[in-house]
Amino acid sequence: MAANRVKVTIECADCKSRNYQLTKNRQKHPERVEYKKYCRRCSKHTQHKETK
Protein backbone atom coordinates (compact mmCIF):
# COMPACT_ATOMS: atom_id res chain seq x y z
CA MET A 1 0.00 0.00 0.00
CA ALA A 2 2.79 2.44 0.75
CA ALA A 3 4.05 2.17 -2.83
CA ASN A 4 1.51 4.83 -3.87
CA ARG A 5 3.02 7.50 -1.62
CA VAL A 6 6.01 9.45 -2.90
CA LYS A 7 8.18 12.15 -1.31
CA VAL A 8 7.84 15.59 -2.86
CA THR A 9 9.48 18.94 -2.23
CA ILE A 10 7.50 22.14 -2.58
CA GLU A 11 9.00 25.57 -3.22
CA CYS A 12 7.77 29.11 -2.79
CA ALA A 13 6.42 30.61 -6.01
CA ASP A 14 7.77 34.06 -5.07
CA CYS A 15 11.33 33.52 -3.81
CA LYS A 16 11.91 29.95 -5.13
CA SER A 17 13.20 28.65 -1.78
CA ARG A 18 12.44 24.98 -1.13
CA ASN A 19 10.75 25.07 2.27
CA TYR A 20 8.80 21.86 2.76
CA GLN A 21 9.14 18.12 2.14
CA LEU A 22 6.01 16.01 2.33
CA THR A 23 4.42 12.91 0.86
CA LYS A 24 1.50 12.64 -1.53
CA ASN A 25 -0.66 9.84 -2.85
CA ARG A 26 0.29 9.27 -6.48
CA GLN A 27 -3.08 7.72 -7.37
CA LYS A 28 -5.24 10.52 -6.01
CA HIS A 29 -3.01 13.39 -7.22
CA PRO A 30 -1.02 12.39 -10.31
CA GLU A 31 -0.57 16.07 -11.25
CA ARG A 32 1.70 18.48 -9.40
CA VAL A 33 0.21 19.77 -6.18
CA GLU A 34 -0.02 23.37 -4.97
CA TYR A 35 -0.49 24.56 -1.41
CA LYS A 36 -0.74 27.92 0.30
CA LYS A 37 1.93 27.67 3.03
CA TYR A 38 4.03 30.00 5.16
CA CYS A 39 7.42 30.98 3.73
CA ARG A 40 10.01 31.98 6.35
CA ARG A 41 12.10 33.82 3.80
CA CYS A 42 9.18 35.98 2.56
CA SER A 43 7.62 36.17 6.06
CA LYS A 44 4.12 35.62 4.67
CA HIS A 45 1.79 32.96 3.29
CA THR A 46 2.49 32.29 -0.38
CA GLN A 47 1.63 29.72 -3.02
CA HIS A 48 4.00 26.71 -2.95
CA LYS A 49 4.34 24.37 -5.94
CA GLU A 50 5.73 20.85 -6.23
CA THR A 51 9.20 20.52 -7.76
CA LYS A 52 10.84 17.55 -9.43
C-alpha positions in Angstrom: 0.0 0.0 0.0 2.8 2.4 0.8 4.0 2.2 -2.8 1.5 4.8 -3.9 3.0 7.5 -1.6 6.0 9.5 -2.9 8.2 12.2 -1.3 7.8 15.6 -2.9 9.5 18.9 -2.2 7.5 22.1 -2.6 9.0 25.6 -3.2 7.8 29.1 -2.8 6.4 30.6 -6.0 7.8 34.1 -5.1 11.3 33.5 -3.8 11.9 30.0 -5.1 13.2 28.6 -1.8 12.4 25.0 -1.1 10.8 25.1 2.3 8.8 21.9 2.8 9.1 18.1 2.1 6.0 16.0 2.3 4.4 12.9 0.9 1.5 12.6 -1.5 -0.7 9.8 -2.8 0.3 9.3 -6.5 -3.1 7.7 -7.4 -5.2 10.5 -6.0 -3.0 13.4 -7.2 -1.0 12.4 -10.3 -0.6 16.1 -11.3 1.7 18.5 -9.4 0.2 19.8 -6.2 0.0 23.4 -5.0 -0.5 24.6 -1.4 -0.7 27.9 0.3 1.9 27.7 3.0 4.0 30.0 5.2 7.4 31.0 3.7 10.0 32.0 6.4 12.1 33.8 3.8 9.2 36.0 2.6 7.6 36.2 6.1 4.1 35.6 4.7 1.8 33.0 3.3 2.5 32.3 -0.4 1.6 29.7 -3.0 4.0 26.7 -2.9 4.3 24.4 -5.9 5.7 20.9 -6.2 9.2 20.5 -7.8 10.8 17.6 -9.4 
